């Protein structure tokens, strides 16, 4: 007989179950997360030490400087859950003949923790964007126009990457997305 937590995993799918456990317990060390769907997982402060993440989807996941990525075994990841119109899931490394070497994943994602990514599923409404940006800068004066590092358009979706100081409330920044 399955325990209640295993039954939930069987009913809702392994990826959702793992995402729920990671978000709730902040512990994923030594987990085999091969090809797991970690889309929008709140992994702030999570222990991923020695986890296996090859093939995982990390679309809009949320990590911070306290997230532990030491010893993560990962050869490649995807940044999109669903393929775009060209069938691309935004693989990293981009070249399908290349793989992350030991330590590459940790270095890449430790550098990313000082950013917030906001996914806008229906594109940008310019007026709403200006209002939201003004509100964001009012509540976070350390964020400047130069802090907006990347605006990627993928089909009808827009991914905005904002560089923020480590101590910034990244969740608060993500909540200001009425664009």
C-alpha atoms as one frame of an Amber mdcrd trajectory, in Angstrom:
protein
   0.000   0.000   0.000   1.244   3.472  -0.894   1.753   6.067   1.793  -0.361
   9.226   1.338   2.627  11.191   0.026   3.508   8.447  -2.469  -0.129   8.213
  -3.541  -0.145  11.958  -4.207   3.011  11.477  -6.267   1.407   8.685  -8.275
  -1.792  10.624  -8.902  -0.313  14.049  -9.668   2.853  12.903 -11.363   6.399
  12.522 -10.117   7.552  15.969 -11.233   4.773  17.772  -9.361   5.387  15.599
  -6.304   9.115  16.372  -6.334   8.448  20.067  -6.899   6.033  20.048  -3.959
   8.554  18.290  -1.703  11.352  20.636  -2.764   9.211  23.745  -2.189   7.834
  22.497   1.130  10.911  20.880   2.668  13.752  22.871   1.087  15.668  19.638
   0.707  16.652  17.893  -2.496  20.158  16.724  -1.664  21.149  13.462  -3.306
  17.784  13.417  -5.176  17.698  11.937  -8.646  15.846  14.713 -10.457  16.707
  13.510 -13.968  14.237  15.059 -16.434  12.137  16.459 -13.551   9.799  19.340
 -14.290  10.825  22.024 -11.794   8.867  24.791 -13.538   8.081  27.625 -11.106
   9.468  25.704  -8.115  10.219  27.983  -5.181  13.633  26.548  -4.284  14.881
  29.461  -2.175  17.353  28.104   0.370  16.962  24.538  -0.915  19.753  22.004
  -0.413  20.496  20.478  -3.839  23.930  19.170  -2.765  24.882  16.176  -4.952
  21.473  16.124  -6.685  21.280  14.750 -10.236  19.577  17.330 -12.478  20.412
  16.264 -16.038  17.495  16.999 -18.362  15.457  18.867 -15.730  13.213  21.769
 -16.762  14.040  24.925 -14.776  11.558  27.350 -16.359  10.940  30.257 -13.973
  12.305  28.361 -10.953  13.304  30.587  -8.057  16.627  30.159  -6.235  18.707
  32.502  -4.100  22.197  32.824  -2.632  21.260  30.353   0.128  20.322  27.652
  -2.402  23.050  25.012  -2.179  24.199  23.703  -5.557  27.522  22.147  -4.563
  28.261  18.872  -6.307  25.180  18.980  -8.541  25.574  16.418 -11.319  24.061
  17.996 -14.413  25.008  17.604 -18.051  22.236  19.822 -19.505  18.916  21.460
 -18.538  15.924  22.972 -20.322  14.567  26.450 -19.627  11.176  25.919 -21.297
   8.583  23.372 -20.245   6.780  23.436 -23.592   8.656  23.672 -26.892   8.357
  26.943 -28.785   7.029  27.086 -32.364  10.349  25.695 -33.632  10.356  22.797
 -31.168  13.049  24.418 -29.003  12.968  23.973 -25.220  15.903  26.364 -24.716
  18.502  23.779 -23.740  21.635  24.742 -21.789  24.263  24.362 -23.015  22.696
  25.401 -26.340  24.883  23.105 -28.451  23.408  19.593 -28.262  26.911  18.176
 -28.746  28.130  19.923 -25.577  27.557  18.980 -21.944  28.196  20.839 -18.710
  31.469  19.749 -17.167  31.630  19.024 -13.409  31.059  22.296 -11.544  29.682
  24.207 -14.578  26.064  24.060 -13.441  26.909  25.401  -9.987  29.000  28.253
 -11.424  26.341  29.222 -13.953  23.446  29.208 -11.501  25.317  30.874  -8.632
  25.872  33.761 -11.051  22.168  33.805 -11.894  20.947  34.034  -8.277  21.316
  37.788  -8.340  18.615  38.020 -10.987  14.856  37.795 -11.055  13.128  36.390
 -14.093   9.538  37.329 -14.828   7.630  35.354 -17.452   4.801  37.247 -19.116
   2.605  34.677 -20.829   0.636  37.138 -22.994   3.369  39.545 -24.034   3.943
  43.096 -22.809   1.312  45.785 -22.499   3.553  48.861 -22.835   1.484  51.140
 -20.587   1.143  48.486 -17.862   4.885  47.742 -18.219   5.774  51.398 -17.573
   3.485  51.513 -14.505   4.885  48.228 -13.133   8.472  49.364 -13.765   7.799
  52.652 -11.954   6.265  50.740  -9.005   9.195  48.302  -8.986  11.761  51.108
  -8.887   9.787  52.993  -6.230   9.750  49.945  -3.933  13.319  48.893  -4.857
  15.390  52.057  -5.497  18.526  49.956  -5.997  17.015  48.595  -9.225  17.796
  50.900 -12.149  16.968  50.810 -15.841  20.420  49.259 -16.325  19.293  46.418
 -14.043  17.028  45.077 -16.771  19.513  42.781 -18.446  17.492  40.737 -20.922
  14.081  40.836 -22.492  13.549  37.624 -24.483  10.513  37.184 -26.677   9.507
  33.566 -27.188   6.414  33.264 -29.373   3.807  35.363 -27.509   5.631  35.102
 -24.183   8.217  37.531 -22.839  10.919  36.664 -20.295  12.367  39.668 -18.464
  15.619  39.218 -16.523  16.421  41.850 -13.900  19.739  42.027 -12.013  19.094
  42.746  -8.335  21.273  43.040  -5.228  21.525  39.813  -3.193  19.445  41.152
  -0.299  16.506  42.126  -2.550  13.154  40.464  -1.866  13.002  38.590  -5.173
   9.505  37.332  -4.461   8.380  40.933  -4.022   9.953  41.859  -7.345   8.168
  38.962  -9.070   4.807  40.016  -7.593   5.098  43.368  -9.405   4.200  41.971
 -12.784   0.889  43.446 -13.752   2.200  43.905 -17.302
